[in-house]
Amino acid sequence: MKKVLFICSGGMSSAIVEKALDKEAEKKGIALTSSAVGSGEADSVIQEKDWDIIFVAPQVKHRFSLFKQSADEAHIPIELIKPTDYSPLGGKNLLKIIESLS
């Protein structure tokens, strides 16, 4: 089971991308769970160290270096989501990133 954390502005805008990722994972028979948090609570959630990968939404890319520092300390891979993948069509590309970690 892969555990995916999404960081966005308020923890809600990632729902569309989460659904797209879930759909693609289900097609391939990959078990995963995901959660989304707002940028203000990201550091404490990252420190739980319960994630296989962290995705950062384009609208908070200006804070990516801060999130990356926390993720690096927790030894969790982190990726900035491309604006084109932050949509209902982006699940396939995000799943490729997750699969590349295996």
C-alpha positions as CSV (number, residue, x, y, z in Angstrom):
1,M,0.0,0.0,0.0
2,K,1.5,3.3,-1.1
3,K,0.7,6.3,1.1
4,V,0.6,9.6,-0.8
5,L,0.4,13.1,0.7
6,F,-0.8,16.1,-1.3
7,I,0.0,19.6,-0.1
8,C,-2.1,22.4,-1.5
9,S,-3.4,25.8,-0.4
10,G,-6.2,24.6,1.9
11,G,-6.2,20.9,1.7
12,M,-9.3,20.7,-0.5
13,S,-8.2,21.6,-4.1
14,S,-6.3,18.4,-4.5
15,A,-9.5,16.3,-4.3
16,I,-9.8,16.2,-8.1
17,V,-6.2,15.0,-8.5
18,E,-6.6,12.5,-5.7
19,K,-9.6,11.0,-7.5
20,A,-7.7,10.9,-10.8
21,L,-4.8,9.1,-9.1
22,D,-7.0,6.7,-7.3
23,K,-8.8,5.8,-10.6
24,E,-5.5,5.2,-12.4
25,A,-4.1,3.1,-9.5
26,E,-7.3,1.0,-9.4
27,K,-7.0,0.3,-13.2
28,K,-3.5,-1.1,-12.6
29,G,-4.3,-2.9,-9.4
30,I,-2.1,-0.7,-7.3
31,A,-3.2,-0.2,-3.7
32,L,-2.7,3.3,-2.5
33,T,-4.2,5.8,0.0
34,S,-3.9,9.5,-0.1
35,S,-4.5,12.5,2.0
36,A,-4.4,16.3,1.4
37,V,-3.4,19.0,3.8
38,G,-3.1,22.8,3.6
39,S,0.3,24.3,3.4
40,G,0.0,25.6,7.0
41,E,-0.2,22.1,8.5
42,A,2.2,20.4,6.0
43,D,5.3,20.4,8.2
44,S,3.7,18.6,11.1
45,V,2.1,16.1,8.8
46,I,5.4,15.4,7.0
47,Q,7.1,14.8,10.3
48,E,4.7,11.9,11.0
49,K,7.0,10.1,8.4
50,D,4.1,8.0,7.3
51,W,4.3,8.7,3.6
52,D,5.8,7.1,0.6
53,I,5.8,10.3,-1.5
54,I,4.6,13.9,-1.2
55,F,3.1,15.9,-4.1
56,V,3.0,19.7,-3.9
57,A,0.3,21.5,-5.8
58,P,1.3,24.2,-8.3
59,Q,-0.4,27.0,-6.3
60,V,2.0,26.6,-3.4
61,K,5.2,26.1,-5.4
62,H,6.6,29.2,-3.9
63,R,6.9,27.2,-0.6
64,F,8.4,24.1,-2.2
65,S,11.9,24.6,-0.7
66,L,10.4,24.7,2.8
67,F,8.4,21.5,2.2
68,K,11.4,19.9,0.6
69,Q,13.6,20.6,3.6
70,S,11.0,18.9,5.9
71,A,10.6,16.0,3.5
72,D,14.4,15.5,3.2
73,E,14.7,15.4,7.0
74,A,12.0,12.8,7.1
75,H,13.6,10.9,4.1
76,I,10.4,11.1,2.0
77,P,10.5,11.8,-1.8
78,I,8.8,15.0,-2.8
79,E,7.7,16.2,-6.2
80,L,6.1,19.5,-7.5
81,I,3.1,18.7,-9.6
82,K,3.2,20.2,-13.0
83,P,0.2,22.5,-13.7
84,T,-0.8,20.3,-16.6
85,D,-1.0,17.3,-14.2
86,Y,-3.0,19.1,-11.6
87,S,-6.3,18.1,-13.2
88,P,-8.6,15.2,-13.7
89,L,-6.2,14.0,-16.5
90,G,-3.0,14.1,-14.3
91,G,-3.5,10.9,-12.4
92,K,-1.7,8.8,-15.0
93,N,1.5,10.9,-14.8
94,L,1.5,11.0,-11.0
95,L,1.1,7.3,-10.9
96,K,4.2,6.9,-13.1
97,I,6.1,8.9,-10.6
98,I,4.9,6.7,-7.8
99,E,5.8,3.6,-9.7
100,S,9.3,4.9,-10.4
101,L,9.9,4.8,-6.7
102,S,9.3,1.1,-6.4
